[in-house]
Every structure is written in C-alpha cells, then in structure tokens.
Amino acid sequence: MFLGTHTPRLDQKGRLFLPAKYRDELSGGVVITKGQERCLYVFPAKEFARITDSLAQAPVTDRTVRDYSRVFFAGASDQTCDSQGRVTVPAPLRAYAGLTRDCAVIGANTRLEIWDARSWSEYEAEREREFADLAEEVLPGVL
C-alpha cells in the first residue's frame, strides 16, 4: 500500500526520486502511464500485470474498453529505478502531466501518482471541500 505525499524534483534528464520507503516494493520495475486529471500513474510491475490481466478479460467489443486500453497502454513506459532510486519519466509523459521541476508524488493505495506540485496543490484544495461528502458515497457505513 502506498501512502503519503512526497515532493521530489525532476532533474534536467527527466529523472525523479521515488520515495525511499517504497524502493524494495518497486525494485522489480515500474510502469508509468497516463492517469486521470493529468497526473501519471506509477504501478509496480506486478500490479500492472494484474491490471493488464483484468483488461484482457474485458470484452474487446466494448468501445469504452478499447478506448481506455488504447490510451492507457499507448502511453505506458516500463522503467527500472537506478541505484539511487531515480526513475526516468519519458518526455511525452512529462508533457502530458505538465511536469517541469517541482513535483508531488502521492500514495494512492496500489499505485503512486506523479503530479506537477502546483496542480496537486490546486486539486487537493478543490477536493478538500468535497472530502467529507464523498466519504458517504465511496465508503458507506465504513467511516
């Protein structure tokens, strides 16, 4: 499970430090792909394989499945962290997420998300107001 917010910076080569506490879990490789709201999803290789299997079971005759799969897989890049725990974020993915220098890497349960720091701050501020109301829909009877 991935938790917390981290604030690394992209270097000039497009590399980013992933949180040190997750390096063992990510040592088998990661897949970075487009996420919703102009962020990037970072999946451990095993989790990406699980999602791939789920999508493979979905009917290819369903246009929504085809559309989602095309964007999800076409933008995906498999990466391995270097000895310092950095991962290279390919230029097209950096452009998609508007990443320049200051980033936010957030834990989102089974994945990490990479956001432009300002975009994350704005998103979080907007959603903070809705957070209590969303709990009733997302987690009915749990909280």
N, C-alpha and C positions, 0 to 999 in steps of 0.2 A: 504494500500500500504506500502510495506517495502522498506526502503531506507537506504543508508549509509553503512559504514564499521566499525565494532567493533572488538576489539582484546582481547577477554577473554582468560583465560587459563583453561585447563582441570585440575580438581583436581585428587587426587590419586584414587578416587572412580569412575572416568569417568563422573563426573558432570561438567556442563558448565553453566555459567550465560548467559541467553539470554538478549538482550538489554532491559533495564528497560522501555523505552518508548513504548514497544510493549507488556508489560505484561498483560494489560487489554484485548487486542485482542487475546492473547494466553491463557487466563485463562480457556477457555473451553477445553483445552487439545491440544496437537500437535501430529502429526505423523511425524516420522523421517524415511527417506528411502534413498536408494542409488540414487544419481544423476549422471549426466554425468560428465566427466572429473575428476572422483574420488573425488567428493565433496558429501556432504549429503544435501538432501532437507529437510526442516522443514516446514510443512504445518499446519496452524490452522486446527482443526478438521473439521470445516465447509467446508473449501476449499478442503480438502482431500476427503470429501464426494462428492463434486461436480465433482472432477476428477474421482472418483470411478463410479459415475453415467454415465459419458461420456464414460469411458472404457466399462461399461456394455452394452452400446448401439452399440459398435463396433462389427463387425462380428467375432465370435469365430472361424470361418472357415479361417480367415486370419492369416497366420503363424506369421506375424510381430506383430500383436496384441497379440497373445498368448505368444510369446517370451518376449515382453516388459512387459506384465502384470505379467508374472511369476517372472521376476527379480524385478520389481517394488514392488509387494505385498509381495513376499517371504522375502525381506529384511526389510520390514516396521515394525516399533515398535511404538505403541501408548504410549504416555507419558503425564504426568501432571507435570507442574512446581511446585517445592516445595515452601514453604513460603518465601524463599529468592530469588526466581526467577531462580533457577537452574533446569536443566533438565538432566537426566541421558542418556548418549549416550551409547547404548549397545556395548559390546566389538567387535562383528563382524562388526558393522558399523564403529567403530573407526579404525579397521584394514583396512577395505575397503578404507577409506579416508586417511589413513596414519596419523591419529591424535595421537600426543603424548602429548604435553603440550601447546605450543603456537598455537592459532587458529585465524582464521579470520571468523567472522560472517558477511555476506554481505546481504543487502536487495536486493531482486530480484523480485520486484513488488508484486506478490501474495504469495511469499514464502521467507523464509530466506534460505541461504546456509551456511553450515559449511565447512570450508576449513582448511587444515594444513596451517599455516601462510606463510611458505616458498613457498608452492605450489601455494597459491593465489598470492603472490608477483611475482613469475615467470610467471604465467598465465596472470596476468594483464599487465606485461611488454611486453609480446609477443603480446597480443591483442591490446595494446595501439597503436601500429604502424598501425593496420588494422582498427581502430575505425572509422576514417573519411570515408574510403571507404565503410565500412559496412553500414553506415547510408543511403547511396544511395540505397542499396538493401533492408534493413529492414524497412526503413521509407521513401519511395519515396514520394517526394513532401511535407513532413511534416516539415523537418528542412531545 
